[in-house]
Amino acid sequence: MKKIDLDQFPKLEQNNHKEIIIKELIHVQNSIFKIEKEIEELKNENESLNNFTSNASFYFEFDFDLLNYTDPYLFFDNESNRFNHYTNYNKSLEYQKQIISQNQINYQFFYGSFALNLPHFLNKKAFERFIKHRHQKRYDQIFDEKNQQMVFNSSVNSFGNITYFKDYSFQIFPNCTFYGLKIEDFEIPNSNNIKHMEKVVVAIAQFSSAFQHFIDRVLGSLIRIRPFIKDKGWTLLIDSSMEEIPYQLLNLIKEDFNVKLEVYDPSITYKIDKLMIICNIPFIHPRKFQEIRTFLVKNILKINSNEEIPIYKQENIIYLPRVNNHNERNVINNEEIENYLRKRFGNKLKIFSHKEHQDLKELVEYFSKAKIIIGAHGGAFYNLLFTLSHPIVIEFQGKPFFGELSIFYWISHTTGNEYWIDYTEESGNDLIINLDHLKEILNNVLKEN
């Protein structure tokens, strides 16, 4: 493979991993001090709290106690194609508990720092553009030149919240998700149509009826709370207009968690005994994608942790076209790209259309047979989570995203893919894939295989 001489590039600021750990510990310690201060203020405000203990049942009669929390999840091992307790990320998440009021308790789970190997670049310009930008505003980003890694210190927004409400009444549910719904999204005058429910988890976020946004905004959050709601009589409040694949995924959750599904009706005022809201699960974190992929593999293929996972022959080249998209970002020269790929790869080229792949098991098989997956930045790349193999990923990123680290780079790292990124020319909100760049990248990756 074509190598880049890193000695050409300017020496960039480095940091010691110990400093990262120290910063994170200081952040956690400061958070604990803040919580202790808030509890002390609550005690002073209300004498009835003077006998406060850390037992959650003092305020709620829950079916479980997070003070004894463990995370029993088995992870999917890319190397052995088996499930394994071992993972690069800690098996259990640290958390802290915050009592907001007699009717509200919050548990905050801390996601640790992590490092990702650099993507593959075609040239020095692409490398410099990648290093120059601060890719995620919610993480402290450091380029580790020695190990050729991007290190992300999660002292900023390093947590996910699970919040419980007792005796809660709402018509518009709380704006608490990462991409939270705002009250004007469902603004309807107060209704006399009242429905009582016992234990409810809100499983809706902005645009979560669509495949890609269900994956990144809902699925990871629900999997995080699996140990707490499985077999305990909870109901998931879901969007009223789900696409086919998200609907199938919700039914997998229903079966695996042993929960009920209830379609949210904005014209109803809900009276709920115990309400659970999942907030701020990191939008991008390797652990999140590990958990999603493990859940998908186990539940789509119905495989137990001690069983072998199918191995597929990787021979197809999958192209993910972007044409006639409602949010623009279309590939203007899509026909040129398809014609070139068809001429080069013949019947091994597969042009993906989500409308033709509406069965989860077939989706796993389709993407697991891929040798290379090519496309412009877009939601179709979330299908990487369905692969049991390790295809080479080539992503072209348009100008609106130059300053962001592609979420599909993070997914590719988690799923063990070789990942290439190239930057495209733009035409308004659309983009043009550089055909010469694509040819050169393919020449590089196929030379090795």
C-alpha positions in Angstrom: 0.0 0.0 0.0 1.2 3.5 -0.7 2.8 5.0 2.4 3.0 8.6 3.4 6.3 10.0 4.5 5.3 11.6 7.8 8.7 13.3 8.1 7.4 15.7 5.5 4.8 17.0 7.8 5.2 19.6 10.6 5.6 18.2 14.1 2.3 18.4 15.8 1.6 19.0 19.5 1.6 15.8 21.5 0.4 14.9 25.0 1.2 12.1 27.4 -1.6 9.5 28.0 -1.0 9.9 31.7 -2.1 13.6 31.4 -5.3 12.4 29.7 -6.1 10.0 32.5 -5.4 12.7 35.1 -7.6 15.2 33.4 -10.4 12.7 33.3 -10.0 11.8 37.0 -10.1 15.5 37.9 -13.3 15.9 35.8 -14.9 13.0 37.7 -13.8 14.2 41.1 -15.2 17.7 40.4 -18.5 16.2 39.4 -18.6 14.2 42.6 -17.9 17.4 44.7 -20.7 19.1 42.8 -23.2 16.3 43.5 -22.2 16.3 47.2 -22.8 20.0 47.5 -26.2 19.7 45.8 -27.3 17.0 48.2 -26.1 19.1 51.2 -28.2 22.0 49.9 -31.2 19.7 49.6 -30.7 18.6 53.2 -30.7 22.2 54.4 -33.8 23.1 52.4 -35.9 20.2 53.8 -35.4 18.8 57.3 -37.1 15.5 56.1 -33.9 14.9 54.0 -31.7 14.9 57.1 -32.1 11.1 57.3 -31.1 10.8 53.6 -29.3 7.5 52.7 -27.9 6.5 49.3 -30.5 3.8 48.9 -32.6 4.6 45.8 -35.6 2.9 47.3 -35.9 5.7 49.8 -37.5 7.6 46.9 -38.5 4.9 44.5 -39.5 1.3 44.6 -37.7 0.2 41.5 -37.2 -3.4 40.4 -33.5 -3.0 40.4 -30.8 -1.1 42.2 -28.1 0.6 40.1 -25.8 0.7 43.1 -25.2 -3.0 42.3 -24.8 -2.3 38.6 -22.8 -4.6 36.4 -22.6 -4.8 32.7 -22.8 -8.4 31.6 -22.7 -7.7 27.9 -20.6 -10.1 25.7 -18.9 -8.3 22.8 -18.5 -9.5 19.3 -14.8 -10.2 18.6 -13.8 -9.2 15.1 -10.8 -11.5 15.0 -12.3 -14.8 16.1 -15.9 -14.1 14.8 -17.1 -15.2 18.2 -18.6 -13.5 21.3 -16.1 -12.7 24.0 -15.9 -11.0 27.4 -12.7 -9.3 26.3 -12.9 -5.9 24.8 -10.6 -2.9 24.3 -13.1 -0.9 26.4 -13.9 -1.5 30.1 -16.6 -4.1 30.5 -18.4 -2.0 33.2 -19.0 1.7 33.1 -18.4 3.9 36.1 -21.3 5.9 37.2 -22.5 8.3 39.8 -26.0 8.9 41.2 -27.7 12.3 41.7 -30.9 12.8 43.5 -32.7 15.7 41.9 -35.9 15.6 44.0 -38.2 13.2 45.7 -39.6 12.4 42.3 -36.5 12.3 40.2 -33.2 10.4 40.2 -30.4 10.6 37.7 -27.6 8.1 37.0 -24.7 9.3 35.0 -22.5 6.8 33.3 -18.9 7.8 32.3 -17.5 6.8 29.0 -13.7 6.6 29.0 -11.0 8.1 26.7 -10.0 6.2 23.7 -7.6 6.3 20.7 -8.2 5.4 17.1 -5.7 4.5 14.4 -5.5 7.1 11.6 -7.5 6.5 8.4 -5.7 5.8 5.1 -5.1 8.9 3.0 -4.3 9.2 -0.7 -2.0 12.2 -0.3 -0.4 14.7 2.0 -3.2 17.3 1.5 -5.9 14.9 2.8 -3.7 14.0 5.8 -3.2 17.6 6.7 -6.8 18.5 6.3 -7.7 15.6 8.6 -5.2 16.6 11.3 -6.0 20.3 11.1 -9.6 20.1 12.1 -11.0 19.5 15.6 -13.3 16.7 14.6 -15.6 16.5 17.7 -16.2 19.6 19.8 -17.3 17.4 22.7 -13.9 15.7 23.0 -10.4 16.9 23.8 -8.6 15.8 20.7 -4.8 15.1 20.5 -2.8 13.7 17.6 -0.4 11.1 18.9 2.3 11.3 16.3 4.4 8.5 17.7 1.7 5.9 17.6 -0.1 7.5 14.6 -3.4 7.7 16.5 -6.1 10.3 17.3 -6.6 10.3 21.0 -10.0 11.5 22.3 -10.1 12.5 25.9 -13.8 12.3 27.0 -13.6 14.9 29.8 -16.1 16.9 27.7 -19.6 15.3 27.5 -18.2 11.9 28.6 -21.4 10.6 30.1 -24.8 9.2 29.3 -27.7 9.7 31.7 -30.5 7.5 32.7 -33.2 9.6 34.5 -36.2 8.2 36.4 -39.3 10.1 37.2 -42.0 9.0 39.6 -45.7 9.9 39.1 -45.0 11.9 35.9 -47.6 13.5 33.7 -46.8 14.7 30.2 -48.3 15.4 26.8 -45.0 16.4 25.2 -42.3 14.3 26.6 -39.1 15.9 28.1 -36.5 17.3 25.8 -33.7 15.1 27.0 -32.3 13.0 24.1 -29.1 13.9 22.2 -31.2 15.4 19.4 -34.1 16.1 21.6 -37.6 16.9 20.3 -38.7 20.4 21.0 -42.1 21.2 22.3 -43.2 22.9 19.0 -42.6 19.5 17.2 -45.7 18.1 18.8 -47.6 21.2 19.9 -51.2 20.3 20.6 -53.5 21.9 23.1 -53.9 20.1 26.4 -56.0 17.0 25.9 -58.7 15.5 28.2 -57.8 12.2 26.7 -55.7 10.7 29.5 -53.9 7.4 29.5 -52.4 5.7 32.5 -49.3 3.6 32.1 -47.1 2.0 34.7 -43.4 1.8 33.5 -42.4 3.6 30.3 -39.1 4.2 28.5 -39.1 7.0 25.9 -37.6 5.5 22.7 -38.1 8.5 20.3 -35.6 11.1 19.1 -35.6 13.7 16.3 -36.1 11.9 12.9 -35.8 8.5 14.7 -38.3 6.9 12.3 -35.6 6.9 9.6 -33.0 4.1 9.4 -29.8 6.1 10.0 -31.2 8.3 12.8 -32.8 5.3 14.6 -29.4 3.7 14.6 -27.4 6.7 16.0 -30.0 8.3 18.3 -32.2 5.4 19.6 -30.8 1.9 19.2 -27.5 2.6 21.1 -29.4 4.2 24.0 -31.8 1.3 24.3 -29.1 -1.3 24.3 -27.3 0.6 27.1 -30.3 0.2 29.4 -30.9 -3.5 28.5 -29.7 -4.8 31.9 -32.1 -2.5 33.7 -35.4 -3.1 31.8 -35.1 -6.7 30.5 -37.9 -8.9 31.8 -39.2 -6.2 34.2 -42.5 -5.2 32.6 -41.4 -2.0 30.9 -43.1 -0.4 27.8 -41.2 1.4 25.0 -42.9 4.5 23.7 -42.1 4.6 20.0 -42.5 6.8 16.9 -45.7 6.5 15.0 -44.1 6.2 11.5 -41.2 3.9 11.5 -39.4 2.8 8.4 -39.2 -1.0 7.8 -35.7 -1.8 9.1 -36.1 0.3 12.3 -39.5 -1.4 12.9 -37.8 -4.8 12.6 -35.1 -3.7 15.0 -37.7 -2.6 17.5 -39.3 -6.0 17.3 -35.9 -7.6 18.0 -35.6 -5.4 21.0 -39.1 -6.3 22.1 -38.3 -10.0 21.9 -34.8 -9.8 23.5 -35.7 -7.4 26.3 -39.2 -8.8 26.9 -40.8 -5.4 26.7 -44.0 -4.0 25.1 -44.1 -1.4 22.3 -46.6 1.5 22.4 -47.0 4.0 19.6 -46.7 7.6 21.0 -49.9 9.6 20.4 -49.3 13.4 20.8 -53.0 14.0 21.4 -52.9 12.0 24.6 -51.9 13.2 28.1 -49.9 10.3 29.7 -50.0 9.6 33.4 -47.0 7.4 34.1 -46.0 5.8 37.4 -42.4 5.3 36.5 -40.8 7.1 33.5 -37.3 6.4 32.2 -35.5 8.9 29.9 -32.1 8.1 28.3 -30.1 11.2 27.7 -26.8 12.1 26.1 -25.5 8.7 25.3 -22.4 9.7 23.4 -23.3 10.2 19.7 -19.9 8.8 18.8 -18.0 6.3 21.0 -16.4 2.9 20.1 -18.1 1.2 23.0 -21.6 2.3 21.7 -20.9 0.7 18.3 -19.5 -2.4 19.9 -22.8 -2.8 21.8 -24.9 -2.2 18.8 -23.1 -4.6 16.6 -23.1 -7.3 19.2 -26.8 -6.9 19.7 -27.5 -7.1 15.9 -25.3 -10.2 15.3 -26.8 -12.1 18.3 -30.4 -11.3 17.6 -30.6 -11.3 13.8 -28.8 -14.6 13.4 -30.1 -16.1 16.7 -26.6 -17.1 17.7 -25.6 -18.1 21.3 -22.3 -16.9 22.7 -20.7 -20.4 22.4 -21.7 -20.9 18.7 -19.6 -20.2 15.6 -20.6 -17.3 13.5 -21.0 -17.7 9.7 -18.0 -16.7 7.6 -18.9 -15.4 4.1 -16.8 -15.3 1.0 -15.9 -11.7 0.4 -15.9 -11.0 -3.3 -18.4 -8.3 -4.1 -17.7 -4.6 -4.6 -20.7 -2.6 -3.1 -21.3 1.0 -4.3 -23.6 3.2 -2.2 -25.1 5.7 -4.7 -26.4 9.1 -3.6 -29.0 10.4 -6.1 -32.4 12.1 -5.7 -31.8 12.6 -1.9 -34.3 14.8 -0.2 -31.6 16.5 1.8 -29.4 17.0 -1.3 -25.7 16.0 -1.0 -26.2 14.1 -4.3 -23.3 12.8 -6.3 -23.4 14.8 -9.5 -21.2 12.4 -11.4 -22.9 9.3 -10.0 -23.4 7.8 -13.5 -19.7 8.2 -14.4 -18.7 6.5 -11.1 -21.1 3.6 -11.7 -20.0 3.1 -15.3 -16.3 3.0 -14.3 -17.0 0.5 -11.5 -19.2 -1.7 -13.7 -16.5 -1.8 -16.4 -13.8 -2.7 -13.9 -15.6 -5.2 -11.7 -18.3 -6.6 -13.9 -20.9 -8.8 -12.2 -19.1 -8.5 -8.9 -20.3 -4.9 -8.6 -23.4 -4.5 -6.5 -25.3 -1.2 -6.6 -27.0 -0.9 -3.2 -30.6 0.2 -2.8 -32.2 0.0 0.6 -35.6 -0.5 -0.9 -34.4 -3.9 -2.3 -33.0 -5.0 1.1 -35.8 -5.0 3.7 -34.9 -8.2 5.6 -32.4 -8.0 8.4 -30.9 -11.5 7.9 -30.5 -10.9 4.1 -28.9 -7.5 4.9 -26.2 -9.2 7.1 -25.5 -11.7 4.3 -25.4 -9.0 1.6 -22.8 -6.8 3.4 -20.8 -9.7 4.8 -20.0 -10.7 1.2 -18.5 -7.3 0.5 -14.8 -7.0 -0.3 -14.9 -3.2 -0.8 -17.7 -0.7 0.1 -17.5 2.6 -1.7 -19.7 5.7 -1.4 -20.1 9.3 -0.5 -20.9 10.3 3.1 -24.4 9.2 3.9 -26.7 7.0 6.0 -26.2 3.9 3.9 -22.8 3.5 5.5 -24.6 2.5 8.8 -25.0 -0.9 7.2 -21.4 -1.5 8.1 -22.8 -2.5 11.5 -24.4 -5.5 9.8 -21.1 -7.0 8.4 -19.6 -10.1 9.9 -16.5 -9.6 7.8 -14.0 -6.8 7.4 -14.5 -5.1 4.0 -12.3 -2.2 2.9 -14.3 1.1 3.3 -13.7 4.0 0.9 -15.7 7.1 1.9 -15.8 10.4 0.0 -16.6 13.4 2.2 -18.1 16.7 0.9 -17.3 20.2 2.0 -20.1 20.6 4.6 -18.4 17.8 6.6 -14.7 18.7 6.1 -14.5 19.9 9.7 -16.0 16.7 11.1 -14.6 13.2 11.6 -16.9 10.9 9.8 -19.0 8.7 12.1 -18.3 5.9 9.6 -14.6 6.1 10.5 -15.5 5.4 14.1 -17.7 2.5 13.1 -15.1 1.1 10.7 -12.5 1.2 13.5 -14.9 -0.7 15.8 -15.7 -3.3 13.2 -12.1 -3.8 12.1 -12.3 -2.4 8.6 -9.6 -0.8 6.6 -10.9 2.8 6.2 -9.9 5.3 3.5 -11.2 8.9 3.4 -11.0 11.3 0.5 -12.4 14.8 0.1 -14.5 15.8 -2.8 -15.2 18.8 -4.9 -18.5 20.5 -4.2 -21.3 22.0 -6.3 -23.7 23.8 -4.0 -24.8 21.2 -1.5 -24.0 18.4 -3.9 -20.6 16.8 -4.5 -18.4 15.4 -7.2 -16.3 12.3 -6.6 -12.9 12.6 -8.1 -12.7 9.6 -10.4 -8.9 9.7 -10.6 -8.7 9.6 -6.8 -11.0 6.6 -6.7 -8.9 4.8 -9.3 -5.7 5.4 -7.4 -7.2 4.3 -4.1 -8.6 1.1 -5.7 -5.2 0.4 -7.2 -3.6 0.7 -3.8 -6.0 -1.5 -1.9 -6.3 -4.2 -4.6 -2.5 -4.4 -4.9 -2.4 -5.7 -1.3 -5.3 -8.2 -1.7 
